């Protein structure tokens, strides 16, 4: 498993932006598919975005398409989630997740991943 540490959460007004970062402990970070999930109070954890190990493909849940961008810097062992045009319904704890892979795969289920960060709170006020 790989250790993941998220940062960048906070309080922002509707329409604002935040960039989340997730730093991974392993030097073989480039062999991992990475994902972002979120969990609002009283709700199940839901998929937000994923990026394949090469960074060449990304996939998003419909509610964030056109507003969020996932990216990775394998040299820095870090994956990012740029969040623009934030809305109150984006309020949640955001989690970074990782899965070692041997090929390009798109992973959108929480059960697909075996390493998780501690989460970072994002609160969007109206």
N, C-alpha and C positions, 0 to 999 in steps of 0.2 A: 504494500500500500504506500501511498504518497501522502505526506502532510500538506494540507492546504490552509492558507490564511487569507481571509477576505479583508478588504478595507475599502473605504470610500463612501460608506453609507452616511445618511444624515437626514436633516429636515430641509425640505425645499418646497417652494410654492408651486402650485399647478402651473404648467407651462415651462418650468425650469428644467435644468439638466444636472445629472450626476454621472460620474464615472467610477464604476466599481473595479477593483483590482483583486486578483487572486494569485498569490505567490505559492509556488509548489517547491517542495523540498528536494525532489529527485532530479539528478542530472539527466535522466532519460525522459525528461518531460516531453520531448518531441514525439515519444512513442505513445502518448496518451491522447485519447479523445477527451475533450473538456466540455462541460455543460454548466449552465446557470439554471437554477430552480428558485422558486419563491413560495413562501407560505404565509398567508394572511391569518389573522386570529380566527379560530373556529373553522378554518378551511384546510383541505388537504394540500400537501405540497404539490406544486404544479410546475411543469416544464416551461422554461422561458426561451432558452437558446442553446445551441450547441455548435461546436466547431471541430472539424476533423483534425487528425494529427498534423497534417501538412499545412493547415490553415486555408486550404484551397476551397473548401466548401463550408457553408454555414446554413443553419436552419432555425426558424423562429416559430413560436406560437403566433397564431393570427393576431392576437390582441396587441402585439408589440411590433409587428412588421412595419417598417418605415419610420419607426421611432427609436428602436434599440439596435445597436450594432455590437456583435461579439467579435473579438479579435485576439490574437495571441502573438507573443514575442518569445519564441523558443530559446533565444539566446539569454533571455532574462527569466526563463521559467515562469512566465506570467501570462495570465489570460485576463482580458478586460471585458467589461460590459458598459458601453457608452449608452446612456439613457437620456433621450431628449423628449421634449414635449410631455413631461411627466404629468400623470393624472392621479387624482386621489385613489382610484382603484388600483394603482400600482403599489400602494402602501403594503409592505410585507417585509419579512425577513428574507434576504436573498442569500442563497447558498451556492457555493462553487462545488463541482463534482468532477471526478476524474476516473478514467477507465483505461488500463493499458490495452493497446490494440496492436494487431499485426498487419492491419490493412485499413483502408478508408471505409469507415462505417459512420452512419448517422444514428446517434443514440438519443432517444427522446423520453425514455421511461426512467424513473428514479431507480428502479431495480437493475437497470443496465450498468449502474455505476457502483464502484466499491470503495471509493474514498470521498469523504465529504469534509468541508470546512465547517467552522463553528457558526457561520452566518453573520450578516451585517444588516442592521435595520435601515430601511428606507421608509421615510414618512413624507407623504405629499399632502400639503394643506390646500384647501380650496379657497 
